[in-house]
Amino acid sequence: MRGLKIPIALGVFVAVVLIGVAARSVYYKNQVLDPMTHQASEISGVEGVRVSEAFDGRKDVYVQFGPNAPIEEAFPKVAGLARATFGASLGRVIPEDRRSTELEQVYHDIHFHVHEGISTGIFSQMASDVARELADSGIDRHRVFVGDHFVFVQLYDGEHYLFEVVPRSVDAAHAAQGGIALW
């Protein structure tokens, strides 16, 4: 033990750990993140994808949709891709848009009708109520789509647009917390 230099051994240990961490990071970026974001960007309507680590260590996937994105088709595809990529470590899939405070207020005014439609299953009444509520709102256009697991709401006002994805059932909401949750 006489010839052992503690500072040198400690330095080598730290260097090996840092090299390992850097190699893991490069591998993760090149073999997991880049392929997933590339595949997601090829989905119609998706302009960008970024992954962020949530407070609980899970991966949140933020998806930037273009203004004319077929969100009822694009969102499930991105969510499925994210689920396949991250598995149990997937947190939420969060749609990003270009919302304004006015659009957020309009959505707040209609979200009661959306949730009521989901609760009752009477979506034609929901559509009528939403259209009536939006008639005097001053927004340019809107679209509400009822899918198997989600209700998709798109509101447009000039260069601003808002996308919301609302789970239709407790099962969908529970699945959302395990991999396709919304903001």
NUZADO-756603 format. One record per residue (C-alpha): residue in three letters; y, z, x. Coordinates in steps of 0.1 Angstrom, whole numbers, plus 2048, in hexadecimal, padded with zeros to 3 digits. Layout:
alaYZX...
END
This chain:
met800800800arg81680281Egly81F7DD81Fleu8257DA7F9lys8497D57F2ile8517E27CFpro8717CD7CBile85F7AD7D4ala8427B47BDleu85A7BD7A1gly86E79D7A7val84E7877A6phe843798786val865792775ala86576E781val842767773val84C777752leu86C762750ile859742759gly83F74973Eval85A750724ala86C73072Dala84C71B72Carg84372970Aser8667226FDval8656FE70Atyr8416F96FCtyr84C7076DAlys86A6F06D8asn8586D16E3gln8376D66D0val8426E86B1leu8676E66A9asp86F6C26B4pro8526B26A2met8586C6682thr87D6BE681his876699689gln85D69666Dala8756A8655ser89269165Eglu87D673654ile87B681630ser89366E619gly8B3682613val8AE69A630glu8CB698649gly8C16B5660val8AB6D3665arg8AF6F2679val89971067Eser8A6733682glu894754686ala89976C669phe89E79166Dasp879797666gly86E77F681arg865763669lys87274066Dasp88C735654val89070F651tyr8B2702647val8B26DF638gln8D26CB636phe8CF6B2619gly8E5694615pro8FA6915F6asn8E26795E4ala8C26895EFpro8A56885D7ile8A26AE5DBglu8856B15C3glu87069B5DAala87F6A55FCphe87F6CB5F8pro85A6CE5F1lys8516B760Eval8676CA627ala8596EB61Agly8356DE61Eleu83D6D2641ala84D6F464Aarg82F70763Bala8176F164Fthr82B6F666Fphe83271B66Dgly817729657ala81A74E650ser838751667leu84D73B64Fgly86974E63Earg87E739627val887714622ile8AC71461Bpro8BE6F560Eglu8E06EF61Dasp8FB6DB60Carg9206D760Carg9296EF5F0ser94C6FA5E7thr95771A5D6glu95D7075B7leu9396F95B7glu92B71C5BDgln93F72959Fval93270C589tyr90E714594his91473858Casp91F72E569ile900719563his8E572C576phe8E0742557his8D5724543val8BE71955Fhis8AD73B560glu8AB73C53Bgly89B71A53Aile882726554ser87B745540thr87673451Fgly86871352Bile880701514phe88F6E952Eser89E6D1515gln8B46ED508met8BC6F752Cala8C76D4534ser8DD6D3515asp8EC6F551Dval8F36EB541ala9036CA537arg9196DB51Dglu9236F5537leu92B6DA551ala93E6C4539asp95F6D753Fser9586E2562gly9696C4573ile94C6BC58Aasp945697590arg920697588his9016AC586arg8DB6A9586val8C16C357Bphe89D6BB582val8806D0576gly8626CE58Easp8406DE58Chis84B6FD5A0phe8716FB5A2val8906F158Fphe8A76DD5A6val8CD6DE59Egln8E56C55AEleu90B6C85A8tyr9256AF5B6asp94A6B25BAgly95B6985D1glu94E69D5F4his93E6BE5EBtyr91B6C35DDleu9056E05D5phe8DF6E15D4glu8CB6FE5C6val8A57015C3val89A71C5AApro8767275A8arg867721585ser84E73E586val84775F596asp82B74E5A9ala8447345B7ala85D74F5BFhis8417635D1ala8367445E4ala85B73E5ECgln85C7605FEgly83D756612gly84973461Dile861720607ala87B73A5FCleu89E7315F5trp8BE741600
END
